[in-house]
Amino acid sequence: QVQLVESGGGWVQAGGSLRLSCAAAGRTFSSLAMGWFRQAPGKEREFVVGISWNNEATFLDSVKGRFTISRNNAKNTVYLQMDNLKPEDTAVYYCAVSSSAFITPRANDYRYWGQGTQVTVSS
């Protein structure tokens, strides 16, 4: 019915960059907030960044100035540009669609999830 497919993960040295993409199929989500979460081994899932229906963004403090989120509603796709990556950014990154037009950091408020893409940052 609804599928979110993440791509763009991989390995990078500290200070490098990656760009993640999340393509949605099954319906359009232009009126809903979207976001990225991440989960490292042994840790809980963590909100990274969200983007509202009108392109306002909210960032986790530790990624401010390094990560940028954008969306292309015509392509039903959201992007996460990650610059100056640090080893602490290593995690599986998940794309998600909210039940609201506005950003929330709570994972339970997101109704659809991708399967995740691995990001590994080495020092």
C-alpha positions as CSV (number, residue, x, y, z in Angstrom):
1,Q,0.0,0.0,0.0
2,V,2.5,2.6,1.2
3,Q,6.3,2.1,0.9
4,L,9.2,4.3,1.8
5,V,12.5,3.4,0.3
6,E,15.7,5.0,1.7
7,S,19.0,5.2,-0.2
8,G,22.4,6.9,0.0
9,G,23.8,5.4,3.1
10,G,27.3,4.0,3.3
11,W,30.8,4.5,4.8
12,V,32.6,7.8,5.1
13,Q,35.5,9.1,7.0
14,A,35.0,11.8,9.7
15,G,34.5,15.2,8.1
16,G,32.9,13.7,4.9
17,S,29.4,13.9,3.5
18,L,26.5,11.7,2.5
19,R,23.1,12.5,1.0
20,L,20.2,10.3,1.9
21,S,17.0,10.0,-0.2
22,C,13.6,8.7,0.8
23,A,11.2,8.0,-2.0
24,A,7.5,7.3,-1.1
25,A,5.1,5.3,-3.1
26,G,1.4,4.5,-2.7
27,R,0.2,8.0,-1.9
28,T,1.4,11.6,-1.7
29,F,2.4,13.2,1.5
30,S,2.7,16.9,0.6
31,S,0.4,18.0,3.5
32,L,2.3,16.1,6.2
33,A,5.5,16.5,8.0
34,M,8.3,14.1,7.3
35,G,11.4,13.3,9.2
36,W,14.6,11.3,9.8
37,F,15.3,9.2,12.8
38,R,18.4,7.2,13.6
39,Q,19.2,4.3,15.9
40,A,22.7,3.2,16.9
41,P,23.4,-0.3,18.4
42,G,22.2,-0.6,22.0
43,K,20.5,2.8,21.9
44,E,16.9,4.0,21.4
45,R,15.6,5.5,18.2
46,E,16.4,9.2,18.1
47,F,14.8,12.1,16.2
48,V,17.4,13.8,13.9
49,V,15.5,16.3,11.8
50,G,11.9,17.0,10.6
51,I,10.4,19.1,7.9
52,S,6.8,20.4,8.0
53,W,4.3,20.8,5.2
54,N,5.5,24.4,4.5
55,N,9.3,23.5,4.7
56,E,10.0,24.7,8.2
57,A,12.7,22.4,9.7
58,T,13.6,21.3,13.3
59,F,17.0,19.8,14.0
60,L,18.5,17.8,16.8
61,D,21.0,20.1,18.5
62,S,24.0,18.0,17.7
63,V,23.4,18.1,13.9
64,K,22.5,21.8,13.6
65,G,24.8,23.5,11.0
66,R,25.9,20.1,9.6
67,F,22.6,18.5,8.3
68,T,20.1,19.9,5.9
69,I,16.6,18.5,5.1
70,S,14.6,19.2,2.0
71,R,11.6,17.8,0.2
72,N,10.4,17.6,-3.4
73,N,6.7,17.1,-3.3
74,A,6.4,16.6,-7.0
75,K,8.7,13.6,-6.6
76,N,7.2,12.6,-3.2
77,T,10.8,12.5,-1.9
78,V,12.6,13.9,1.1
79,Y,16.4,14.3,1.3
80,L,18.9,14.6,4.1
81,Q,22.3,16.2,3.3
82,M,24.8,15.3,5.9
83,D,28.1,17.3,6.0
84,N,31.0,17.2,8.4
85,L,30.0,13.8,9.6
86,K,31.3,12.5,13.0
87,P,31.7,9.0,14.4
88,E,28.8,9.7,16.7
89,D,26.5,10.0,13.6
90,T,27.0,6.2,12.9
91,A,23.5,4.6,13.0
92,V,20.8,3.2,10.9
93,Y,18.8,6.1,9.5
94,Y,15.0,5.8,9.0
95,C,12.7,8.0,7.0
96,A,9.2,8.5,8.3
97,V,5.9,10.3,7.5
98,S,4.1,12.0,10.3
99,S,0.4,11.9,11.1
100,S,0.5,15.7,11.4
101,A,1.4,18.6,9.1
102,F,3.8,19.9,11.8
103,I,7.0,18.5,13.2
104,T,7.1,16.4,16.3
105,P,10.2,14.6,17.7
106,R,8.2,11.7,19.0
107,A,8.6,8.5,16.9
108,N,5.1,7.3,17.9
109,D,3.6,10.3,16.0
110,Y,4.9,9.0,12.6
111,R,2.6,6.7,10.8
112,Y,4.9,5.3,8.0
113,W,8.5,4.1,8.2
114,G,11.2,3.0,5.8
115,Q,13.4,0.0,6.4
116,G,16.5,2.1,7.2
117,T,19.9,2.7,5.6
118,Q,23.2,2.2,7.4
119,V,25.5,5.2,7.9
120,T,29.0,4.4,9.2
121,V,31.5,7.2,10.0
122,S,35.0,6.2,10.9
123,S,37.7,8.3,12.6
